[in-house]
Amino acid sequence: MKRFAAYSLTIVYYFFFVGCLLFFHVLQVISLRVFGYQAHKKSVDFLNFMLMRCLNLLGTRIDFGPLPDLPKDRPLIIVSNHQSTYDIPPIIWYFRAYHPKFISKKELGKGIPSVSYNLNHGGSVLIDRKDSEGALQAIAAFGQRIEKNNWSAVIFPEGTRSKTGEPRRFQRNGLKTLLKHMPRALLVPVSINHSWRLGQYNYFPMPLGVTIRFRVGDVLNPKDYSEDDLLDRIEDTVKKGIESI
């Protein structure tokens, strides 16, 4: 019976999920072309709020821990582990006051309603993971743009999603590049728990009743640490916030 419910609710979920992507794609295009960046950003914020509400149809709960007191007059680097595509909407929604922008693989820049449009036009950067030199150059330009606008750069240093929730070793070059080109930035560690469970059956069916927990750690000021110590601390902080599988 539970398996039947999972299949049935997954179909209902995808109906509303795809509907949100299509509706907000049109809304994003109109918002950006007619009203500009701020209107487009609000449409993206509300899209991600609605995507979280779609997850509620599966009994999914989002438990997002309190944010520390973060400044809005300097850029942030949000550093997180990565477990599924469903990590993204809560980060966009709960950090919306800080204009989060993402480092994403170039494959996501084409063909996905709403998602691809936002990645191409909302201030994020698309990189070719097979071209490490070109990727670092793109991240450098991205960091300069984030620094200039006092936005937030979101980076998943594991490089790819963990399909079991087990944290991977951080790849540090991208984070080093951001730090170099964002000298005023503060580092915000985020630990994500249990979102991997939504994909444990290859997203069909979606499991019911999953609670995804986000924990935001203490903010780190890069000026207080050597580079190696800073990178060790941010990785250690993120991983300590990951609950046992």
C-alpha positions in Angstrom: 0.0 0.0 0.0 2.8 2.4 0.9 4.5 1.6 -2.4 1.3 2.3 -4.3 0.9 5.6 -2.5 4.5 6.6 -3.3 4.0 6.0 -7.1 0.6 7.8 -7.0 1.9 10.8 -5.2 5.0 11.0 -7.3 2.9 11.3 -10.4 0.9 14.1 -8.7 4.1 15.7 -7.6 5.7 15.7 -11.1 2.5 17.2 -12.6 2.8 20.2 -10.3 6.6 20.3 -10.5 6.6 20.5 -14.3 3.7 23.0 -14.2 5.7 25.3 -11.9 8.8 25.2 -14.2 6.8 26.0 -17.3 4.7 28.8 -15.6 7.7 30.5 -14.0 9.8 30.2 -17.1 7.4 32.5 -18.9 7.2 34.7 -15.8 11.0 35.0 -15.6 11.3 36.0 -19.3 8.6 38.7 -18.9 10.0 39.9 -15.6 13.6 40.3 -16.9 12.8 41.8 -20.2 10.2 44.2 -19.0 11.1 45.0 -15.4 14.8 44.1 -15.0 16.9 42.2 -12.5 15.0 42.8 -9.3 11.7 41.6 -10.8 13.4 38.6 -12.3 15.0 37.8 -8.9 11.6 37.9 -7.2 10.2 35.5 -9.8 13.1 33.1 -9.1 12.6 33.4 -5.4 8.9 32.6 -5.6 9.6 29.7 -8.1 11.8 28.0 -5.5 9.3 28.6 -2.7 6.7 26.8 -4.9 9.1 24.0 -5.7 9.4 23.4 -2.0 5.6 23.4 -1.6 5.5 20.7 -4.4 7.7 18.5 -2.2 5.2 18.9 0.6 2.8 16.8 -1.5 5.2 13.9 -0.8 5.2 14.6 2.9 8.7 16.1 2.5 9.6 18.6 5.2 12.4 21.2 4.9 14.0 21.9 8.3 16.2 25.0 7.7 18.2 26.0 10.8 18.4 29.7 11.7 20.6 31.9 9.8 23.4 33.8 11.6 23.4 37.6 11.5 24.8 38.1 8.0 25.8 41.5 6.5 24.2 42.7 3.3 27.0 45.2 2.5 29.6 42.6 1.6 29.7 39.4 -0.4 29.3 35.9 0.9 30.6 32.6 -0.2 28.2 29.8 0.8 30.0 26.5 1.0 28.0 23.3 1.2 27.9 19.6 0.7 25.7 18.4 -2.2 23.3 15.5 -2.0 20.6 16.1 -4.7 19.1 18.7 -7.0 16.6 19.4 -4.2 19.4 21.2 -2.3 19.0 24.2 -4.5 15.4 25.6 -3.8 15.9 25.9 0.0 19.2 27.7 -0.4 17.7 30.1 -2.9 14.7 30.8 -0.8 16.2 31.1 2.7 19.2 33.1 1.5 17.1 35.2 -0.9 18.0 38.4 0.9 21.7 37.7 -0.1 21.2 37.1 -3.8 22.6 33.6 -4.1 24.3 32.7 -7.4 25.6 29.2 -8.4 28.6 27.6 -10.0 26.9 25.0 -12.2 27.9 22.6 -14.9 27.2 23.8 -18.4 24.9 20.9 -19.2 22.2 22.5 -17.0 22.3 25.7 -19.1 20.1 24.2 -21.9 16.7 22.6 -22.2 15.4 22.8 -18.6 12.5 25.3 -18.3 13.1 28.0 -15.6 16.3 26.4 -14.4 18.3 26.9 -17.5 16.9 30.4 -18.0 17.9 31.5 -14.5 21.4 30.0 -14.8 22.0 31.9 -18.0 20.4 35.2 -17.1 20.3 35.4 -13.3 24.0 35.9 -12.5 25.2 32.4 -12.0 28.1 30.8 -14.0 28.2 27.7 -16.1 31.4 25.8 -16.4 32.8 23.0 -18.4 34.1 20.5 -15.9 36.3 18.9 -18.6 38.1 22.1 -19.1 39.7 22.9 -15.7 41.6 26.0 -16.8 38.6 27.5 -18.5 36.4 26.6 -15.6 38.7 28.5 -13.2 38.8 31.5 -15.5 35.0 31.5 -15.5 34.9 31.2 -11.7 37.3 34.1 -11.4 35.1 36.4 -13.5 32.1 35.1 -11.5 33.8 35.9 -8.2 34.6 39.5 -9.4 30.9 40.0 -10.3 29.7 38.7 -7.0 32.2 40.9 -5.2 31.1 44.0 -7.1 27.4 43.5 -6.4 27.7 42.2 -2.8 25.9 39.0 -3.8 26.5 35.5 -2.6 28.4 32.8 -4.4 27.2 29.2 -3.7 29.8 26.5 -4.2 29.6 22.7 -3.7 33.3 21.8 -3.4 32.6 18.1 -3.5 32.3 18.6 -7.3 29.3 16.3 -7.7 26.4 15.1 -5.7 26.8 12.4 -3.1 24.1 9.7 -3.9 24.4 8.1 -0.5 24.8 11.2 1.7 28.4 10.2 2.5 30.5 13.4 2.2 33.2 13.5 -0.4 36.6 15.1 -0.2 36.5 18.8 -1.1 38.1 19.9 -4.4 39.6 23.2 -3.3 40.7 25.0 -6.5 37.3 26.6 -7.2 37.0 27.8 -3.6 40.6 29.2 -3.7 39.8 31.1 -6.9 36.7 32.6 -5.3 38.7 33.7 -2.3 41.3 35.3 -4.5 38.7 37.4 -6.4 36.4 38.1 -3.5 38.7 39.7 -0.9 35.8 41.1 1.2 33.8 37.9 1.3 32.8 36.0 4.4 32.4 32.2 4.3 29.1 30.6 5.3 29.2 26.8 5.9 26.0 24.9 5.2 25.5 21.2 6.0 22.7 19.4 4.1 21.2 16.2 5.4 19.0 13.5 3.8 18.1 15.2 0.5 19.9 12.3 -1.1 17.0 10.1 -0.1 14.7 11.7 -2.6 16.8 10.2 -5.4 17.4 6.8 -4.0 15.0 5.2 -6.5 16.2 7.3 -9.3 13.5 9.9 -8.6 10.6 7.5 -9.4 9.0 6.8 -7.1 9.9 9.6 -4.8 10.0 8.4 -1.1 7.4 9.7 1.2 7.9 11.6 4.5 11.6 12.6 4.1 12.9 15.4 6.3 15.7 17.4 4.7 17.7 19.3 7.3 19.9 22.3 6.6 22.3 23.5 9.2 24.2 26.8 8.9 27.5 27.0 10.8 29.5 29.9 12.2 30.6 32.4 9.7 34.4 32.5 8.9 36.3 35.6 8.1 39.2 34.6 5.7 41.3 37.4 7.2 41.5 35.5 10.5 43.2 32.4 9.0 45.9 31.2 6.7 44.5 29.8 3.4 45.2 26.2 4.3 43.7 26.6 7.8 40.6 28.3 6.4 40.0 25.6 3.9 40.5 22.9 6.5 38.1 24.7 8.9 35.3 25.2 6.3 35.5 21.6 5.2 35.5 20.3 8.7 32.6 22.5 9.7 30.4 21.4 6.8 31.2 17.7 7.4 30.6 17.9 11.1 27.1 19.1 10.4 26.3 16.1 8.3 24.2 13.5 10.2 25.1 9.8 10.1 23.4 7.9 7.3 
